[in-house]
Structures are given as C-alpha cells and as structure tokens.
Amino acid sequence: MTTKFVLRAQKMDAAGRCPVYLMAYFDGLRLVHSTGEKCKPADWNADRQKFRASYPLAEEANMLLTRLTAEALAWWRKLRAAGETPTLEGLKAALRPAPAPEVAVVKQESVTVWYDEYRRSMKARGYAFETLRHNLVTRNWMACFEKWAGVLLDPTTYNMALHDRLMVYLREERKLAPNSVATAIKDLKTFLRWLQDERGVAVGIEISKLVIKSFDTPKLYLTAAELDRIATTMLPANLVPTRDIFLFCCYTGLRYSDVSGLHRGHLHEWDGGRLLRLMMSKTRAGVSIYLTAAASAILDKYNDPERLKLLPVHPNQVMNKYLKRVAKLAGLTGAADLVSTESGGIVRAAVPKCELVTMHTARHTFATQSLLRGMPVEVLQKVLGHKKVQTTLIYAKIIEDFQHQTMRRIWDGQAGETDSAGARSNQICDVAPAVA
C-alpha cells in the first residue's frame, strides 16, 4: 500500500482554496478520501506533499497528514491479515476521528427542591401538622447550610464527607441540642428513603450509614405538693387563666396543641359525669378522657356560651412565659438539674425549677402522677394517645418514688405512710371505658 496527498485545484472555492485529498493505492485499487484541510496553491508543496510554512498552523496540519498516513497503513495491515478487500467506506471509517466521549453534565439540584416536593407529598397523604412542621424546620436548616458552606446538598452526590460538614454546621454553627440534631438526621434519612424508593433517585450514600445518637434528657414533672402550691397561690388576674389551663392539662394529659383547639364538640356526657373525645393532633390517635371534678371545675369557670372554644388559651410562647412567672410566685424556686451535652461530654447546671416549667410539663406531670396513683401503663397509654406502650414506659422509668416504693414493698414487706407521697386521695384522672 502507498499513500499520496494531492491538492485538487479543480475544486477551488470562491476564496481560492483547494481541498487536500489522501489517495491510497492497494494493488492497483485507488481509494480517495478528503483530509478536511484546504489551502491556496501557494501554500501547498506538491513535491513534498505537505503544507508550506506560510499556511496558518502549518505544523499542526502536517501532523494531521502524518497521522492519516499511519492510520491508513494500520488499517491496511488488519485487512491484509484478515484477507479482506479494502473499501472506501472502510477507509473513511478508519480515518474518521473517534468521537470524543460525551461527558454527561449532571445538573446538581439543591436538596430543598426535592424536599419541597417531599413535604407536598406528605401533606397530600395526611401527615400530622407537627410532622410537617419539624420537616420544614429540617428543610430550612439544610438551605441555610448550603448558603453557609457554598455547596449544594444534592441527594445524588451526597456523601459522608458532606454529611459530616452538615453535622458540624448543625452542632457548632447553629448550636443545636443533640436531640434537635438527631431529629434533623432522622428526617433526612426518611426523606432520602422516599427519594430512593418512591422517586427512583439514585441517592449517593448508603442511608444506613447515617447514624445519630439521641440524648435521653430528663423530663420535668411536678409533685402533688407542687401542684397544690400552684393551684392555691394568689396570682395577678392576668396570670390566672394560664395557671388554670396548665392545671387542666395536668389533670387530662393534653398537649398544648390539643387544649388550644378544644371546643364544645369534644365534650360529652358519661354516666353522670363528663369526658372529652378527640383526636390527638400529633399522633392522630383517638382518645377518651374522663374529666375529674378538678378538671370539670376549670371548664365551668370559663364556660362562655358565646365562645365555641372551651378555654381561653394564649399562644404557646405567651403561655410558657406566663407559666414561669406562675411557678416562681408559687415558690418553685428550688434547684433543678439541667443536663446538656457539649463537645461530647455532659454539662450540668443548677437552674431554678420555675425557669424550666412549660406547657409540656403538664403532660409529664399527668403521666407520672397517674402512674404513682396506680393507673396501669396500658390504660395510661390510651389516655396519652401513644401508639406504642414503650413510649409510655419512659414515664415509669423516671419516677423515683415509684421505684423506691416498689423496692420497699418487695424487700421490707411494708407499704409505709409515704407510699403515695407523690399523690393525693382525689385522683387526678380517670379513664372512661369505650362507649359503643
């Protein structure tokens, strides 16, 4: 095989340039193929079959001719070894530059775009408001991280290095409590599983590797004596409704979100008394709570035919602010142990108990006082609207009085006068049997 480069003057264009062709000869067979280069006759050296130095980028153009010669020769050797006949189509295929591999341009998408769709999906499926709320908080934390770190939290490229940076941001930059971080990561894992299982997105990390430890924080509750002090303390008129609504929650176990929405439709007569039937806003569990004399008295105190709601509840932040003043005036100023974590260690601080009282303290108080009075855990579970009894058992673990009484009864064989030290004879709550 021999090759030759020629300038085809008969195909000169309007600019006076002629195409350069490769001619390959195979045992009397001639194949002609364009090199793709053009030049004026003055820029072509016919004797040396190459471009003159006057041709722009002559060195690169001559390197092209050398490469074409080598590729044509390599192609011919393969054909000769296989005993095949050279064709023009084969020569063109051999000399055609291999297309550069297409690099897929992956458009990174902020996690917030997917998260907004995720929340719309959750809302359409009827998830509780509280679940939607803390998922919105998690979404906003991630958006703030993207601005802080200058990177996108794209689920398809999410990896452990990026996850660790997110953890540093939540813990050290935002100063979130351990359980707040744990909730955020739990939400993130659920969101990534939704992307993977329901939207077919190839998540860039093994979700099971996203491990986070929650911190078992002490739950604040009031003793029966402390409840009596709150109930009997003289207060300014503006604090009385807050005190009464707090006590009502102590007698019923209702969360703030549930007591704030109580209306006359929740109130029912039962066996000469009254009870509440409602669906818990957080768990969507239906509950039936018997109203003791103390709880009924509070409802009667605020009975107003002109108002649909049963109680004049302020916004939660206002209630908690007023409650701290109520607790302080009631003398709940003894030191409480405030436990937190910092840099992997436990930090303890003595804080006046009144500073820690919130509306949710009432729910903890109801649970612990009910257990102290002998309410079975299974019954308490129904009143609180817990889906799992394990959640209710948390309260049984924190009642030291209950532990001490049980040990004394088992080891000393006596109940003792203080066997109901945390309780009073008039029980805080009762549970009505289910009515068909």
LINKA-V871578 format. One record per backbone hydrogen bond with DSSP energy under -1.0 kcal/mol. NH is the residue of the N-H (numbers start at 1). CO is the residue of the C=O. If there is no record, write none. Layout:
nh=NH co=CO
nh=NH co=CO
This chain:
nh=2 co=25
nh=4 co=23
nh=6 co=21
nh=8 co=19
nh=9 co=7
nh=11 co=8
nh=12 co=9
nh=13 co=17
nh=16 co=13
nh=18 co=39
nh=20 co=37
nh=21 co=6
nh=22 co=33
nh=23 co=4
nh=24 co=31
nh=25 co=2
nh=26 co=29
nh=29 co=26
nh=31 co=24
nh=33 co=22
nh=35 co=20
nh=39 co=18
nh=43 co=40
nh=44 co=41
nh=45 co=50
nh=49 co=45
nh=50 co=45
nh=52 co=43
nh=55 co=52
nh=58 co=55
nh=61 co=57
nh=62 co=58
nh=63 co=59
nh=64 co=60
nh=65 co=61
nh=66 co=62
nh=67 co=63
nh=68 co=64
nh=69 co=65
nh=70 co=66
nh=71 co=67
nh=72 co=68
nh=73 co=69
nh=74 co=70
nh=75 co=71
nh=76 co=72
nh=77 co=73
nh=78 co=74
nh=79 co=75
nh=80 co=76
nh=81 co=77
nh=82 co=78
nh=84 co=79
nh=91 co=87
nh=92 co=88
nh=93 co=89
nh=94 co=90
nh=95 co=91
nh=96 co=92
nh=106 co=104
nh=113 co=110
nh=115 co=111
nh=116 co=112
nh=117 co=113
nh=118 co=114
nh=119 co=115
nh=120 co=116
nh=121 co=117
nh=122 co=118
nh=123 co=119
nh=124 co=120
nh=125 co=121
nh=126 co=123
nh=127 co=122
nh=132 co=128
nh=133 co=129
nh=134 co=130
nh=135 co=131
nh=136 co=132
nh=137 co=133
nh=138 co=134
nh=139 co=135
nh=140 co=136
nh=141 co=137
nh=142 co=138
nh=143 co=139
nh=144 co=140
nh=145 co=141
nh=146 co=142
nh=147 co=143
nh=148 co=144
nh=149 co=145
nh=150 co=146
nh=154 co=152
nh=157 co=154
nh=163 co=159
nh=164 co=160
nh=165 co=161
nh=166 co=162
nh=167 co=163
nh=168 co=164
nh=169 co=165
nh=170 co=166
nh=171 co=167
nh=172 co=168
nh=173 co=168
nh=174 co=169
nh=176 co=170
nh=181 co=177
nh=182 co=178
nh=183 co=179
nh=184 co=180
nh=185 co=181
nh=186 co=182
nh=187 co=183
nh=188 co=184
nh=189 co=185
nh=190 co=186
nh=191 co=187
nh=192 co=188
nh=193 co=189
nh=194 co=190
nh=195 co=191
nh=196 co=192
nh=197 co=193
nh=198 co=194
nh=201 co=195
nh=203 co=201
nh=204 co=155
nh=209 co=206
nh=210 co=207
nh=211 co=209
nh=217 co=215
nh=227 co=223
nh=228 co=224
nh=229 co=225
nh=230 co=226
nh=231 co=227
nh=232 co=228
nh=233 co=229
nh=239 co=236
nh=243 co=239
nh=244 co=240
nh=245 co=241
nh=246 co=242
nh=247 co=243
nh=248 co=244
nh=249 co=245
nh=250 co=246
nh=251 co=247
nh=253 co=249
nh=259 co=255
nh=260 co=256
nh=264 co=308
nh=266 co=263
nh=267 co=264
nh=268 co=275
nh=270 co=273
nh=273 co=270
nh=275 co=268
nh=276 co=289
nh=277 co=266
nh=278 co=287
nh=280 co=285
nh=284 co=280
nh=287 co=278
nh=289 co=276
nh=290 co=430
nh=291 co=274
nh=296 co=292
nh=297 co=293
nh=298 co=294
nh=299 co=295
nh=300 co=296
nh=301 co=297
nh=302 co=298
nh=303 co=300
nh=307 co=304
nh=310 co=262
nh=313 co=311
nh=319 co=315
nh=320 co=316
nh=321 co=317
nh=322 co=318
nh=323 co=319
nh=324 co=320
nh=325 co=321
nh=326 co=322
nh=327 co=323
nh=328 co=324
nh=329 co=325
nh=330 co=326
nh=331 co=328
nh=332 co=327
nh=333 co=331
nh=336 co=351
nh=338 co=349
nh=340 co=347
nh=342 co=345
nh=345 co=342
nh=347 co=340
nh=349 co=338
nh=351 co=336
nh=353 co=334
nh=354 co=332
nh=355 co=352
nh=356 co=353
nh=361 co=358
nh=362 co=359
nh=364 co=360
nh=365 co=361
nh=366 co=362
nh=367 co=363
nh=368 co=364
nh=369 co=365
nh=370 co=366
nh=371 co=367
nh=372 co=368
nh=373 co=369
nh=374 co=371
nh=375 co=370
nh=380 co=376
nh=381 co=377
nh=382 co=378
nh=383 co=379
nh=384 co=380
nh=385 co=381
nh=386 co=381
nh=393 co=389
nh=395 co=392
nh=397 co=393
nh=400 co=398
nh=403 co=399
nh=404 co=400
nh=405 co=401
nh=406 co=402
nh=407 co=403
nh=408 co=404
nh=409 co=405
nh=410 co=406
nh=411 co=407
nh=412 co=408
nh=419 co=416
nh=421 co=418
nh=423 co=420
nh=427 co=425
